Amino acid sequence: MPHYQPPLRDMHFVLDELLDLNAELAQLPAHAGLDATTVHQVLEEGGKFAAERLFPLNQTGDREGCHYDAATRSVTTPRGFRDAYQQYVAAGWPSLACDPAYGGQGLPVALNNAFYEMLNAANQAWTMYPGLSHGAYECLHAHGSEAQKQLYLPRLVSGEWTGTMCLTEAHCGTDLGLLRTRAEPQPDGSYRLTGNKIFISAGEHDMAANIVHLVLARLPDAPSGTRGISLFVVPKFLPDAQGEPGERNAIGCGAIEHKMGIHGNATCQINLDGAKGWLIGEPHRGLNAMFVMMNAARLGVGMQSLGLTEVAYQNALAYARERAQGRSLSGTKASSAPADPIIVHPDVRRMLMTARAYAEGGRAFTSYVALMIDRELNHPDDSVRREAADEVALLTPIVKAFLTDNAWIATSEALQVFGGHGYIAEWGMEQYVRDARINMIYEGTNTIQSLDLLGRKVLMDQGEKLRRFGEKIRHFIVAQSADPAMAEFITPLADLAEKLVKLTAEIGGKAAADPEEMGAAAVPYLRVAGHLVYAYFFARMAKLSLTRAAGGDPFYQAKLATARFYFARLLPETAMLIRQARSGAASLMAMDFS
Ligand SMILES: Cc1cc2nc3c(=O)[nH]c(=O)nc-3n(C[C@H](O)[C@H](O)[C@H](O)COP(=O)(O)OP(=O)(O)OC[C@H]3O[C@@H](n4cnc5c(N)ncnc54)[C@H](O)[C@@H]3O)c2cc1C
């Protein structure tokens, strides 16, 4: 049976010691009364909920899955999911980082993010229900009319109602410009929506009294392509005059998918048969509005993968300490036993350290991005807010793609530590691998994230956002250059930063002549950028640990060991990636597949 322990010590380290949460919060009037101690008390309670309430439902939810009843078009979630959700709502967890104007607690995104890491580690499939609701909350908060906000936000904030995002159709996934769902204006100012959506997470379930679907559709006069898409709010039950769920709307679930992982989350076909909906924001600007939800979801998917990386690591570590096979190459370590525990073997340690480094690097990076979002939302200085927004825009595709690729690697390595037992369901490891796989696909595949990073975020603004983030790295390198103990970290960091600048210029030049060059380079490019970011955070964590390890706390020794492993064993992947990115489009485009 797997186990899960919330990584609170590392969260403390990242939030307080690395990112100086108290100083960050002090700059933000909305959080001025909050200190790191309160944040950690909340995280401790949140960790208990995740580990004690959700984690026991993870394997059972996977085995049982969701059930669809065609007669009532209803979905039953796995046993225990509904009760856990009610407890979650009763405890006020959905409102944590929501606007107090709508009943929220107004706590920072950085706190919510860390909380979501634990929820996802405990049970990704369950966490998607409140996760999508929070995305719907953010989208309506940013783009809804005052009346829409008054009606929907308090109920999403309390968790009484949940939300979805309805983009995908059978013929239209990545290319949303192809979508066909139609919205006809009605005399009363509402719209009648007709069409079929597929793969809608949490599209139907038995956990909440109403479901608020955010649906992309076309108005009759819409231009073709992505410029003709509008966004609508389409509730499952039409709210009555008191805002309570009233008449059933003509939107419903036609079937649920049988899929590789996240079995506890209902992936629904959603049919709109003249459903009543209301426009959110401007006509034809729906994609723009939906991007609020998509960006939130992209960070959310990164947190799903961080959670899975952590829990897979914890279980692999426990197993490697217990499982006895063979003897250490350097001589027997457990002489009273017939064999040594497998943790003595260098390659088992490589697998464990890979998962550990991806978890710790990912935690530092995503906590930083979450704090940048807090700045973007709440800093009193306009220019600081804009700068933070630019950084979040640059780093979001890296969070989404780099963390999800790494979780796929990490969960697979963690499974491998178990040998054949990892492949057997009872140990829980194969579920982590299966659950991790979807994260590379939804919310824009990792290829699309890479194209977004290289094309839109880097080349389209002549590398300006990247240059500004690079400045932060350069300042750190300069500040550390007098410290000989930091040379092992800042030398490879500086080297990679220089190589990424050259690589960007080279691809930019080639792409100007042949756009296929950008498509050919984007995926390895994003991984190189991801490693640069991790190298920066590991170097910063190493700096702190070097000074604090002298106090004798083994935490800092362990942090240094992880940073050294990262630089020795994971960062060198960039040499290969840079060669791949530079190799160009020719070898990809040459084959005549006919
Ligand atoms: C379990 C699950 C849950 C989901 N939840 C939701 C949800 O809640 N709401 C929702 O709206 N959708 C949801 N989706 C849909 C998901 O977002 C899409 O599957 C995803 O965006 C990819 O679209 P597609 O499957 O049509 O693949 P396609 O778009 O057909 O892509 C196929 C392949 O081609 C590549 N490709 C496509 N276009 C390009 C391009 N221009 N350049 C380079 N490569 C390209 C892709 O990267 C991919 O590898 C979910 C899907 C699953 C499986």
The ligand as an SDF file (V2000), in Angstrom:
LIG
                    3D

 53 58  0  0  0  0  0  0  0  0999 V2000
   -8.6320   12.9130  -19.9400 C   0  0  0  0  0  0  0  0  0  0  0  0
   -8.8040   14.1610  -20.7350 C   0  0  0  0  0  0  0  0  0  0  0  0
   -9.3580   15.2810  -20.1400 C   0  0  0  0  0  0  0  0  0  0  0  0
   -9.5620   16.4480  -20.8810 C   0  0  0  0  0  0  0  0  0  0  0  0
  -10.1980   17.5150  -20.3130 N   0  0  0  0  0  0  0  0  0  0  0  0
  -10.6110   18.5370  -21.1050 C   0  0  0  0  0  0  0  0  0  0  0  0
  -11.4740   19.5560  -20.6130 C   0  0  0  0  0  0  0  0  0  0  0  0
  -11.8240   19.5890  -19.4260 O   0  0  0  0  0  0  0  0  0  0  0  0
  -11.9250   20.5060  -21.4690 N   0  0  0  0  0  0  0  0  0  0  0  0
  -11.5660   20.5210  -22.7810 C   0  0  0  0  0  0  0  0  0  0  0  0
  -12.0320   21.3900  -23.5030 O   0  0  0  0  0  0  0  0  0  0  0  0
  -10.7260   19.5840  -23.2840 N   0  0  0  0  0  0  0  0  0  0  0  0
  -10.2510   18.5930  -22.4870 C   0  0  0  0  0  0  0  0  0  0  0  0
   -9.4260   17.6210  -22.9930 N   0  0  0  0  0  0  0  0  0  0  0  0
   -8.9910   17.7220  -24.3650 C   0  0  0  0  0  0  0  0  0  0  0  0
   -7.5170   18.0430  -24.5060 C   0  0  0  0  0  0  0  0  0  0  0  0
   -7.2680   19.3660  -24.1010 O   0  0  0  0  0  0  0  0  0  0  0  0
   -7.1090   17.7450  -25.9530 C   0  0  0  0  0  0  0  0  0  0  0  0
   -7.0980   16.3340  -26.0820 O   0  0  0  0  0  0  0  0  0  0  0  0
   -5.7810   18.3490  -26.3300 C   0  0  0  0  0  0  0  0  0  0  0  0
   -5.8560   19.7420  -26.3650 O   0  0  0  0  0  0  0  0  0  0  0  0
   -5.2870   17.8490  -27.6850 C   0  0  0  0  0  0  0  0  0  0  0  0
   -6.2890   17.8910  -28.6540 O   0  0  0  0  0  0  0  0  0  0  0  0
   -6.5930   16.5790  -29.5080 P   0  0  0  0  0  0  0  0  0  0  0  0
   -6.7600   15.4420  -28.5730 O   0  0  0  0  0  0  0  0  0  0  0  0
   -7.6930   16.8500  -30.4350 O   0  0  0  0  0  0  0  0  0  0  0  0
   -5.2730   16.3110  -30.3270 O   0  0  0  0  0  0  0  0  0  0  0  0
   -4.8570   17.0300  -31.7440 P   0  0  0  0  0  0  0  0  0  0  0  0
   -5.0750   18.4850  -31.6550 O   0  0  0  0  0  0  0  0  0  0  0  0
   -5.5070   16.2970  -32.8520 O   0  0  0  0  0  0  0  0  0  0  0  0
   -3.3080   16.7440  -31.7460 O   0  0  0  0  0  0  0  0  0  0  0  0
   -2.7490   15.4740  -32.1070 C   0  0  0  0  0  0  0  0  0  0  0  0
   -1.2240   15.5990  -32.1080 C   0  0  0  0  0  0  0  0  0  0  0  0
   -0.8230   16.5720  -33.0840 O   0  0  0  0  0  0  0  0  0  0  0  0
   -0.0330   17.5920  -32.4710 C   0  0  0  0  0  0  0  0  0  0  0  0
   -0.3960   18.8800  -33.0760 N   0  0  0  0  0  0  0  0  0  0  0  0
   -1.6300   19.3650  -33.3200 C   0  0  0  0  0  0  0  0  0  0  0  0
   -1.5570   20.5850  -33.8570 N   0  0  0  0  0  0  0  0  0  0  0  0
   -0.2600   20.8940  -33.9470 C   0  0  0  0  0  0  0  0  0  0  0  0
    0.4690   22.0340  -34.3840 C   0  0  0  0  0  0  0  0  0  0  0  0
   -0.1560   23.1340  -34.8350 N   0  0  0  0  0  0  0  0  0  0  0  0
    1.8090   21.9920  -34.3220 N   0  0  0  0  0  0  0  0  0  0  0  0
    2.4590   20.9170  -33.8450 C   0  0  0  0  0  0  0  0  0  0  0  0
    1.8270   19.8130  -33.4090 N   0  0  0  0  0  0  0  0  0  0  0  0
    0.4920   19.8060  -33.4470 C   0  0  0  0  0  0  0  0  0  0  0  0
   -0.4080   17.5640  -30.9920 C   0  0  0  0  0  0  0  0  0  0  0  0
    0.6200   18.0820  -30.1910 O   0  0  0  0  0  0  0  0  0  0  0  0
   -0.6600   16.0710  -30.7820 C   0  0  0  0  0  0  0  0  0  0  0  0
    0.5490   15.4200  -30.5100 O   0  0  0  0  0  0  0  0  0  0  0  0
   -9.1630   16.4760  -22.2400 C   0  0  0  0  0  0  0  0  0  0  0  0
   -8.5670   15.3570  -22.8290 C   0  0  0  0  0  0  0  0  0  0  0  0
   -8.4030   14.2060  -22.1050 C   0  0  0  0  0  0  0  0  0  0  0  0
   -7.8140   13.0030  -22.7860 C   0  0  0  0  0  0  0  0  0  0  0  0
  1  2  1  0
  2  3  1  0
  2 52  2  0
  3  4  2  0
  4  5  1  0
  4 50  1  0
  5  6  2  0
  6  7  1  0
  6 13  1  0
  7  8  2  0
  7  9  1  0
  9 10  1  0
 10 11  2  0
 10 12  1  0
 12 13  2  0
 13 14  1  0
 14 15  1  0
 14 50  1  0
 15 16  1  0
 16 17  1  0
 16 18  1  0
 18 19  1  0
 18 20  1  0
 20 21  1  0
 20 22  1  0
 22 23  1  0
 23 24  1  0
 24 25  2  0
 24 26  1  0
 24 27  1  0
 27 28  1  0
 28 29  2  0
 28 30  1  0
 28 31  1  0
 31 32  1  0
 32 33  1  0
 33 34  1  0
 33 48  1  0
 34 35  1  0
 35 36  1  0
 35 46  1  0
 36 37  1  0
 36 45  1  0
 37 38  2  0
 38 39  1  0
 39 40  1  0
 39 45  2  0
 40 41  1  0
 40 42  2  0
 42 43  1  0
 43 44  2  0
 44 45  1  0
 46 47  1  0
 46 48  1  0
 48 49  1  0
 50 51  2  0
 51 52  1  0
 52 53  1  0
M  END
$$$$
